[in-house]
Amino acid sequence: MKNLVVVRGGGDLATGIIHRIWRAGFKVVITEVPQPTAIRRTVSFAEAVYSKVTVVENVRAQLVSNDQQAYQILKMGFIPIIIDTKAQIINKIKPLAVVDAIIAKRNLGTQLTDAPIVIGIGPGFTVGQDVHAVIETKRGHHLGRVITSGTAASNTSIPGVIDGHASKRVLYAPASGSYKGCRQISDFVQADELVAFVGSSEIRANISGVLRGILHDGLTVETGTKVGDIDPRGVKEHCFTISDKARAVGGGVLEALMLFSDNSYTTDAHAMGRGSEKRLRGEVSEARGLFRSGW
C-alpha cells in the first residue's frame, strides 16, 4: 500500500488534513495518545479513541489496536486510528509520508528519516532538519502555504480573531483538577454563563455565542489548559463541519504530497537530510505510479 500516509494527531486541524487527502485518494493511518484533548470533538477523528468509531463529514474513523487491524480497516474503506504516542507503527508499515499534525508548537519526535516525505504542521519544525516541508497554520495571507525552506511563523499564543474576538472566545482551566462540563457542543451561551468546572473552580463564558468545542468530562487538566471554544458568529451548523482553517491547511498538505511525488520537482540536497535526493525522488516516483494504478 504505497500511497499510505501516517498522520500524527487526530484533532480538528489534523482531521481537516486527513479528510482532504483521504478524499484525494491517499490512505491514512492516524496515531493518537490515550486521552486526546481535542476541543472540537464533533469534527475530530481523535474522538474515536473514546467512542471507538466516529464520522466527520461522511468519512469514518475506527479505533484499532495493531497494524494488522489497521490494514483490515483500510481495506473496508475506513480510516484506522491507533493509540501510539510515539508513532512506532511508522517503522512497521513504512508509509510514503508522515504528517506531524499534533500541533504541539514543537517537535515531539518526528524525524526527517521517518518516510520519503515528512511534513510538519505549524511552528516547531525546520525544513531540512526535521521535515521536508512545513505548512503554515497562522491565520492570514500565508495560511496553508507550503514552506520548503525555513520554518512557519512563530507561535504567538494568541488565538486567531473570529468576528472581532481572539483570546476571549477561548476557555481556559483556572486551576488544576478534574474537568466537568455543564453545557454541550452546539449550545448557545451568554457572556458570564457557567460553562464548566475544574474541581470546584468555575469556568464562565467571556462572550456570547455557540459552544463550538468543549473538553471531555473526567479529564485531568493543568492550569491554563484550553478546555473550550465559543464561536461569536453563533452558527450552530459550524460545530459539525471542518473549519476554513483546517481545510486550508489540508490543502497545503495535499499540495506538498503531490509536489514531492512529482519527479520533476527538485529541492536543495540539504533538505533531504541524511537521505539522498536521488533516493527520495526514485521512491516517490515509484509510489506515485502505484498510487495511480491503485493499491
Backbone hydrogen bonds, N-H to C=O, Kabsch-Sander energy under -0.5 kcal/mol:
donor,donor_aa,acceptor,acceptor_aa,energy
4,L,1,M,-0.6
5,V,27,K,-2.9
6,V,97,A,-2.5
7,V,5,V,-0.6
7,V,29,V,-2.6
8,R,6,V,-0.6
8,R,99,V,-2.9
9,G,7,V,-0.8
9,G,31,T,-2.7
15,T,11,G,-2.7
16,G,12,D,-1.7
17,I,13,L,-1.6
18,I,14,A,-3.0
19,H,15,T,-2.9
20,R,16,G,-1.6
21,I,17,I,-2.5
22,W,18,I,-2.5
23,R,19,H,-2.0
24,A,20,R,-1.1
25,G,22,W,-1.6
26,F,21,I,-2.3
27,K,3,N,-2.2
29,V,5,V,-2.3
30,I,80,P,-2.6
31,T,7,V,-2.1
32,E,82,I,-2.2
41,R,39,I,-2.2
43,V,40,R,-1.5
44,S,41,R,-1.2
46,A,10,G,-2.6
47,E,44,S,-1.8
48,A,45,F,-1.9
49,V,46,A,-1.9
50,Y,47,E,-1.3
51,S,47,E,-2.4
52,K,48,A,-2.1
53,V,51,S,-1.2
54,T,61,A,-2.3
56,V,59,V,-2.7
59,V,56,V,-1.5
61,A,54,T,-3.0
62,Q,79,I,-2.8
63,L,52,K,-3.0
64,V,81,I,-2.5
70,A,66,N,-1.7
71,Y,67,D,-2.1
72,Q,68,Q,-1.8
73,I,69,Q,-2.5
74,L,70,A,-2.3
75,K,71,Y,-2.2
76,M,72,Q,-1.1
77,G,74,L,-1.4
78,F,73,I,-2.3
79,I,60,R,-2.6
81,I,62,Q,-2.2
82,I,30,I,-2.8
83,I,64,V,-0.6
84,D,32,E,-2.3
84,D,82,I,-0.9
87,A,84,D,-1.9
90,I,87,A,-1.4
91,N,88,Q,-1.0
92,K,88,Q,-0.6
92,K,89,I,-0.8
93,I,89,I,-2.4
94,K,90,I,-1.7
96,L,4,L,-1.9
97,A,4,L,-1.5
98,V,117,I,-2.2
99,V,6,V,-2.9
100,D,98,V,-0.5
100,D,119,I,-2.8
101,A,8,R,-1.9
101,A,99,V,-1.0
107,N,124,G,-0.6
108,L,106,R,-0.5
112,L,129,Q,-0.5
114,D,111,Q,-1.9
115,A,112,L,-0.5
117,I,96,L,-1.5
119,I,98,V,-2.8
120,G,133,A,-2.5
121,I,100,D,-1.9
122,G,120,G,-0.6
122,G,135,I,-2.4
125,F,122,G,-0.5
127,V,150,G,-2.6
128,G,131,V,-3.0
129,Q,126,T,-1.8
130,D,126,T,-2.8
131,V,126,T,-1.3
132,H,118,V,-2.8
133,A,118,V,-1.3
134,V,147,I,-2.2
135,I,120,G,-2.3
136,E,134,V,-0.5
136,E,145,R,-2.2
143,L,140,G,-1.4
144,G,136,E,-2.4
145,R,142,H,-2.4
147,I,134,V,-3.5
147,I,145,R,-0.7
148,T,146,V,-0.6
162,I,165,H,-3.0
165,H,162,I,-1.8
169,R,166,A,-1.3
170,V,167,S,-1.4
171,L,228,G,-2.4
173,A,225,T,-2.6
177,G,221,V,-2.2
179,Y,219,L,-2.7
180,K,197,F,-2.7
182,C,195,V,-3.5
183,R,195,V,-1.1
186,S,211,L,-3.3
187,D,184,Q,-2.1
189,V,209,G,-3.1
192,D,205,A,-3.4
193,E,190,Q,-2.3
195,V,203,I,-3.0
196,A,203,I,-1.7
197,F,180,K,-3.0
198,V,201,S,-2.3
199,G,178,S,-2.6
201,S,198,V,-2.2
203,I,196,A,-2.6
205,A,193,E,-2.5
206,N,168,K,-0.5
209,G,189,V,-2.3
210,V,231,D,-2.2
211,L,187,D,-3.3
212,R,210,V,-1.2
212,R,229,D,-1.8
213,G,229,D,-1.6
214,I,39,I,-1.9
215,L,227,V,-2.1
218,G,179,Y,-3.0
219,L,216,H,-1.1
221,V,177,G,-2.9
221,V,219,L,-0.5
224,G,173,A,-2.9
225,T,222,E,-2.1
227,V,171,L,-2.8
228,G,171,L,-1.4
229,D,213,G,-2.1
230,I,169,R,-3.3
231,D,210,V,-3.1
234,G,231,D,-1.5
236,K,234,G,-0.8
238,H,235,V,-1.3
239,C,236,K,-1.7
240,F,237,E,-1.7
241,T,238,H,-1.0
247,R,243,S,-2.2
248,A,244,D,-2.1
249,V,245,K,-2.5
250,G,246,A,-2.4
251,G,247,R,-2.1
252,G,248,A,-1.6
253,V,249,V,-2.1
254,L,250,G,-2.3
255,E,251,G,-2.3
256,A,252,G,-2.4
257,L,253,V,-2.6
258,M,254,L,-2.2
259,L,255,E,-2.7
260,F,256,A,-2.6
261,S,257,L,-1.0
262,D,258,M,-0.5
262,D,259,L,-0.9
263,N,261,S,-0.7
265,Y,262,D,-2.2
271,A,268,D,-1.4
272,M,269,A,-1.3
273,G,270,H,-1.9
275,G,272,M,-1.5
280,L,276,S,-2.1
281,R,277,E,-2.7
282,G,278,K,-2.1
283,E,279,R,-2.5
284,V,280,L,-2.7
285,S,281,R,-1.7
286,E,282,G,-2.0
287,A,283,E,-2.5
288,R,284,V,-2.4
289,G,285,S,-1.8
290,L,286,E,-2.0
291,F,287,A,-2.7
292,R,288,R,-2.1
293,S,289,G,-1.5
294,G,290,L,-0.7
294,G,291,F,-0.7
